[in-house]
Amino acid sequence: MSRKDQVRSLVQQLAGEIYNYIKENEARFKDGKVPTAIIKKELELNFVCVPKANKQHGAKGWVFAALARMLEDQEKIEYQKTGNRSFCKTK
């Protein structure tokens, strides 16, 4: 397997873990929609995304955002934004 294929496989595995987490936690919420803030907090998915020499004000949820988008593109989850809050639900 090429290095590129290996990296893509690992990223897909990460997305699969996010999917499994969402599916397992839907029952905790009345409408089955898991708040993305909860996902990022419980899985500790906030990271700084710039080199140390650059400035960023705190960690952000960019890892989760990329993985959630992959799952959306694969039609495995629904993403909904309501006001300042966002939610995910499996299909």
mmCIF file of the C-alpha atoms, coordinates in Angstrom:
data_MODEL
# 
_entry.id   MODEL 
# 
loop_
_atom_site.group_PDB 
_atom_site.id 
_atom_site.type_symbol 
_atom_site.label_atom_id 
_atom_site.label_alt_id 
_atom_site.label_comp_id 
_atom_site.label_asym_id 
_atom_site.label_entity_id 
_atom_site.label_seq_id 
_atom_site.pdbx_PDB_ins_code 
_atom_site.Cartn_x 
_atom_site.Cartn_y 
_atom_site.Cartn_z 
_atom_site.occupancy 
_atom_site.B_iso_or_equiv 
_atom_site.pdbx_formal_charge 
_atom_site.auth_seq_id 
_atom_site.auth_comp_id 
_atom_site.auth_asym_id 
_atom_site.auth_atom_id 
_atom_site.pdbx_PDB_model_num 
ATOM 1  C CA . MET A 1 1  ? 0.000   0.000  0.000  1.00 0.00 ? 1  MET A CA 1 
ATOM 2  C CA . SER A 1 2  ? 1.379   3.409  -0.910 1.00 0.00 ? 2  SER A CA 1 
ATOM 3  C CA . ARG A 1 3  ? 1.998   6.051  1.729  1.00 0.00 ? 3  ARG A CA 1 
ATOM 4  C CA . LYS A 1 4  ? -0.897  8.105  0.318  1.00 0.00 ? 4  LYS A CA 1 
ATOM 5  C CA . ASP A 1 5  ? -3.248  5.124  0.485  1.00 0.00 ? 5  ASP A CA 1 
ATOM 6  C CA . GLN A 1 6  ? -2.138  4.364  4.041  1.00 0.00 ? 6  GLN A CA 1 
ATOM 7  C CA . VAL A 1 7  ? -2.791  7.956  5.170  1.00 0.00 ? 7  VAL A CA 1 
ATOM 8  C CA . ARG A 1 8  ? -6.206  7.992  3.467  1.00 0.00 ? 8  ARG A CA 1 
ATOM 9  C CA . SER A 1 9  ? -7.069  4.702  5.145  1.00 0.00 ? 9  SER A CA 1 
ATOM 10 C CA . LEU A 1 10 ? -6.134  6.060  8.564  1.00 0.00 ? 10 LEU A CA 1 
ATOM 11 C CA . VAL A 1 11 ? -8.173  9.222  8.013  1.00 0.00 ? 11 VAL A CA 1 
ATOM 12 C CA . GLN A 1 12 ? -11.144 7.083  6.969  1.00 0.00 ? 12 GLN A CA 1 
ATOM 13 C CA . GLN A 1 13 ? -10.708 5.014  10.139 1.00 0.00 ? 13 GLN A CA 1 
ATOM 14 C CA . LEU A 1 14 ? -10.839 8.231  12.190 1.00 0.00 ? 14 LEU A CA 1 
ATOM 15 C CA . ALA A 1 15 ? -14.035 9.240  10.403 1.00 0.00 ? 15 ALA A CA 1 
ATOM 16 C CA . GLY A 1 16 ? -15.464 5.795  11.159 1.00 0.00 ? 16 GLY A CA 1 
ATOM 17 C CA . GLU A 1 17 ? -14.726 6.257  14.856 1.00 0.00 ? 17 GLU A CA 1 
ATOM 18 C CA . ILE A 1 18 ? -16.522 9.620  14.816 1.00 0.00 ? 18 ILE A CA 1 
ATOM 19 C CA . TYR A 1 19 ? -19.485 7.988  13.078 1.00 0.00 ? 19 TYR A CA 1 
ATOM 20 C CA . ASN A 1 20 ? -19.597 5.212  15.681 1.00 0.00 ? 20 ASN A CA 1 
ATOM 21 C CA . TYR A 1 21 ? -19.421 7.756  18.504 1.00 0.00 ? 21 TYR A CA 1 
ATOM 22 C CA . ILE A 1 22 ? -22.331 9.750  17.046 1.00 0.00 ? 22 ILE A CA 1 
ATOM 23 C CA . LYS A 1 23 ? -24.423 6.619  16.520 1.00 0.00 ? 23 LYS A CA 1 
ATOM 24 C CA . GLU A 1 24 ? -23.743 5.352  20.060 1.00 0.00 ? 24 GLU A CA 1 
ATOM 25 C CA . ASN A 1 25 ? -24.643 8.706  21.634 1.00 0.00 ? 25 ASN A CA 1 
ATOM 26 C CA . GLU A 1 26 ? -27.794 9.643  19.718 1.00 0.00 ? 26 GLU A CA 1 
ATOM 27 C CA . ALA A 1 27 ? -29.974 8.060  22.428 1.00 0.00 ? 27 ALA A CA 1 
ATOM 28 C CA . ARG A 1 28 ? -28.622 10.580 24.963 1.00 0.00 ? 28 ARG A CA 1 
ATOM 29 C CA . PHE A 1 29 ? -30.417 13.394 23.150 1.00 0.00 ? 29 PHE A CA 1 
ATOM 30 C CA . LYS A 1 30 ? -34.169 13.780 22.753 1.00 0.00 ? 30 LYS A CA 1 
ATOM 31 C CA . ASP A 1 31 ? -34.102 14.317 18.996 1.00 0.00 ? 31 ASP A CA 1 
ATOM 32 C CA . GLY A 1 32 ? -31.088 12.079 18.383 1.00 0.00 ? 32 GLY A CA 1 
ATOM 33 C CA . LYS A 1 33 ? -28.965 15.028 17.292 1.00 0.00 ? 33 LYS A CA 1 
ATOM 34 C CA . VAL A 1 34 ? -25.582 15.012 19.015 1.00 0.00 ? 34 VAL A CA 1 
ATOM 35 C CA . PRO A 1 35 ? -24.159 18.516 19.616 1.00 0.00 ? 35 PRO A CA 1 
ATOM 36 C CA . THR A 1 36 ? -20.813 18.904 17.877 1.00 0.00 ? 36 THR A CA 1 
ATOM 37 C CA . ALA A 1 37 ? -19.481 20.742 20.935 1.00 0.00 ? 37 ALA A CA 1 
ATOM 38 C CA . ILE A 1 38 ? -20.079 17.566 22.981 1.00 0.00 ? 38 ILE A CA 1 
ATOM 39 C CA . ILE A 1 39 ? -18.356 15.406 20.339 1.00 0.00 ? 39 ILE A CA 1 
ATOM 40 C CA . LYS A 1 40 ? -15.301 17.667 20.234 1.00 0.00 ? 40 LYS A CA 1 
ATOM 41 C CA . LYS A 1 41 ? -15.124 17.967 24.016 1.00 0.00 ? 41 LYS A CA 1 
ATOM 42 C CA . GLU A 1 42 ? -15.593 14.297 24.899 1.00 0.00 ? 42 GLU A CA 1 
ATOM 43 C CA . LEU A 1 43 ? -13.223 13.068 22.185 1.00 0.00 ? 43 LEU A CA 1 
ATOM 44 C CA . GLU A 1 44 ? -10.785 15.948 22.794 1.00 0.00 ? 44 GLU A CA 1 
ATOM 45 C CA . LEU A 1 45 ? -10.739 16.942 19.125 1.00 0.00 ? 45 LEU A CA 1 
ATOM 46 C CA . ASN A 1 46 ? -9.723  20.597 19.441 1.00 0.00 ? 46 ASN A CA 1 
ATOM 47 C CA . PHE A 1 47 ? -6.194  21.265 18.217 1.00 0.00 ? 47 PHE A CA 1 
ATOM 48 C CA . VAL A 1 48 ? -4.064  24.222 17.231 1.00 0.00 ? 48 VAL A CA 1 
ATOM 49 C CA . CYS A 1 49 ? -3.599  24.067 13.474 1.00 0.00 ? 49 CYS A CA 1 
ATOM 50 C CA . VAL A 1 50 ? -0.755  26.479 12.843 1.00 0.00 ? 50 VAL A CA 1 
ATOM 51 C CA . PRO A 1 51 ? 3.003   26.256 13.448 1.00 0.00 ? 51 PRO A CA 1 
ATOM 52 C CA . LYS A 1 52 ? 4.222   27.700 16.753 1.00 0.00 ? 52 LYS A CA 1 
ATOM 53 C CA . ALA A 1 53 ? 5.655   30.749 14.978 1.00 0.00 ? 53 ALA A CA 1 
ATOM 54 C CA . ASN A 1 54 ? 2.171   31.744 13.747 1.00 0.00 ? 54 ASN A CA 1 
ATOM 55 C CA . LYS A 1 55 ? -0.622  33.027 15.958 1.00 0.00 ? 55 LYS A CA 1 
ATOM 56 C CA . GLN A 1 56 ? -3.908  31.358 16.656 1.00 0.00 ? 56 GLN A CA 1 
ATOM 57 C CA . HIS A 1 57 ? -6.125  32.130 19.602 1.00 0.00 ? 57 HIS A CA 1 
ATOM 58 C CA . GLY A 1 58 ? -6.693  28.697 21.119 1.00 0.00 ? 58 GLY A CA 1 
ATOM 59 C CA . ALA A 1 59 ? -7.422  25.262 19.803 1.00 0.00 ? 59 ALA A CA 1 
ATOM 60 C CA . LYS A 1 60 ? -10.116 24.787 17.183 1.00 0.00 ? 60 LYS A CA 1 
ATOM 61 C CA . GLY A 1 61 ? -12.252 21.898 15.977 1.00 0.00 ? 61 GLY A CA 1 
ATOM 62 C CA . TRP A 1 62 ? -10.709 21.642 12.510 1.00 0.00 ? 62 TRP A CA 1 
ATOM 63 C CA . VAL A 1 63 ? -10.023 17.887 12.804 1.00 0.00 ? 63 VAL A CA 1 
ATOM 64 C CA . PHE A 1 64 ? -13.647 17.189 13.631 1.00 0.00 ? 64 PHE A CA 1 
ATOM 65 C CA . ALA A 1 65 ? -14.843 19.532 10.876 1.00 0.00 ? 65 ALA A CA 1 
ATOM 66 C CA . ALA A 1 66 ? -12.819 17.706 8.221  1.00 0.00 ? 66 ALA A CA 1 
ATOM 67 C CA . LEU A 1 67 ? -13.943 14.266 9.406  1.00 0.00 ? 67 LEU A CA 1 
ATOM 68 C CA . ALA A 1 68 ? -17.593 15.337 9.680  1.00 0.00 ? 68 ALA A CA 1 
ATOM 69 C CA . ARG A 1 69 ? -17.453 16.688 6.142  1.00 0.00 ? 69 ARG A CA 1 
ATOM 70 C CA . MET A 1 70 ? -16.088 13.356 4.913  1.00 0.00 ? 70 MET A CA 1 
ATOM 71 C CA . LEU A 1 71 ? -18.992 11.576 6.599  1.00 0.00 ? 71 LEU A CA 1 
ATOM 72 C CA . GLU A 1 72 ? -21.453 14.061 5.087  1.00 0.00 ? 72 GLU A CA 1 
ATOM 73 C CA . ASP A 1 73 ? -19.993 13.516 1.607  1.00 0.00 ? 73 ASP A CA 1 
ATOM 74 C CA . GLN A 1 74 ? -20.373 9.764  2.140  1.00 0.00 ? 74 GLN A CA 1 
ATOM 75 C CA . GLU A 1 75 ? -24.005 10.420 3.194  1.00 0.00 ? 75 GLU A CA 1 
ATOM 76 C CA . LYS A 1 76 ? -23.444 8.764  6.571  1.00 0.00 ? 76 LYS A CA 1 
ATOM 77 C CA . ILE A 1 77 ? -24.410 11.740 8.754  1.00 0.00 ? 77 ILE A CA 1 
ATOM 78 C CA . GLU A 1 78 ? -26.629 14.794 8.643  1.00 0.00 ? 78 GLU A CA 1 
ATOM 79 C CA . TYR A 1 79 ? -25.133 18.068 9.850  1.00 0.00 ? 79 TYR A CA 1 
ATOM 80 C CA . GLN A 1 80 ? -27.408 20.838 11.090 1.00 0.00 ? 80 GLN A CA 1 
ATOM 81 C CA . LYS A 1 81 ? -26.578 24.315 12.334 1.00 0.00 ? 81 LYS A CA 1 
ATOM 82 C CA . THR A 1 82 ? -29.092 26.169 14.468 1.00 0.00 ? 82 THR A CA 1 
ATOM 83 C CA . GLY A 1 83 ? -27.958 29.614 15.558 1.00 0.00 ? 83 GLY A CA 1 
ATOM 84 C CA . ASN A 1 84 ? -24.494 29.232 17.073 1.00 0.00 ? 84 ASN A CA 1 
ATOM 85 C CA . ARG A 1 85 ? -24.871 25.506 17.739 1.00 0.00 ? 85 ARG A CA 1 
ATOM 86 C CA . SER A 1 86 ? -24.366 22.590 15.391 1.00 0.00 ? 86 SER A CA 1 
ATOM 87 C CA . PHE A 1 87 ? -25.489 18.977 15.568 1.00 0.00 ? 87 PHE A CA 1 
ATOM 88 C CA . CYS A 1 88 ? -24.831 15.649 13.871 1.00 0.00 ? 88 CYS A CA 1 
ATOM 89 C CA . LYS A 1 89 ? -27.091 12.649 13.404 1.00 0.00 ? 89 LYS A CA 1 
ATOM 90 C CA . THR A 1 90 ? -26.414 9.403  11.571 1.00 0.00 ? 90 THR A CA 1 
ATOM 91 C CA . LYS A 1 91 ? -28.540 8.478  8.574  1.00 0.00 ? 91 LYS A CA 1 
# 
